[in-house]
Amino acid sequence: MIALFIILAAIANAAMDKINFHFKKSIFPDTNWVNPEKSWVNKYKYKHPVFRFLFSTVLVFTTDFWHMCKFIWLKLILFAILFAAVLVIHYSIIELVIMFILLWALYSFIFEVFFAIIFDKKTTIVGYIKNIFNYK
């Protein structure tokens, strides 16, 4: 279950970074809710100060794709931590360190696969590997 939370968190984080840093190379639609160059203003569209405050803070995840992904990412990380905390009683320190390293590696791998390959319009796995090793 923890691994599933980490996998889903990595996917959400990859989506956040892809639209934030490489939107034009992403698979995501160019809409006012997804494109960060357009969507950042959504949280300020309400004139009433209470609504403006709520939608720029606690409800910001409803205003654009990036904030929704961040909301999901953070909640999944917290779920993983809480779920792991329940299991801590049954593991030694060394086992916990090993689990931490493995989950970190899993997260990093899944993030990279989605950010660099799946969410990219042009990159293939072979092209990605060639690029890593500067193979021409």
URRAHU-V115383 format. One record per backbone hydrogen bond with DSSP energy under -1.0 kcal/mol. NH is the residue of the N-H (numbers start at 1). CO is the residue of the C=O. Records with the same first field share a line. If there is no record, write none. Layout:
NH->CO ; CO
This chain:
5->1
6->2
7->3
8->4
9->5
10->6
11->7
12->8
13->9
14->10
15->11
16->12
17->13
18->14
19->15
20->16
21->17
22->18
25->22
26->23
31->29
35->31
38->35
39->35
40->36
42->39
44->41
45->42
52->48
53->49
54->50
55->51
57->54
59->54
60->57
62->59
63->60
65->33
68->64
69->65
70->66
71->67
72->68
73->69
74->70
75->71
76->72
77->73
78->74
79->75
80->76
81->77
82->78
83->79
84->80
85->81
86->82
87->83
88->84
90->87
91->88
96->92
97->93
98->94
99->95
100->96
101->97
102->98
103->99
104->100
105->101
106->102
107->103
108->104
109->105
110->106
111->107
112->108
113->109
114->110
115->111
116->112
117->113
118->113
119->114
120->117
121->25
128->124
129->125
130->126
131->127
132->128
133->129
135->130
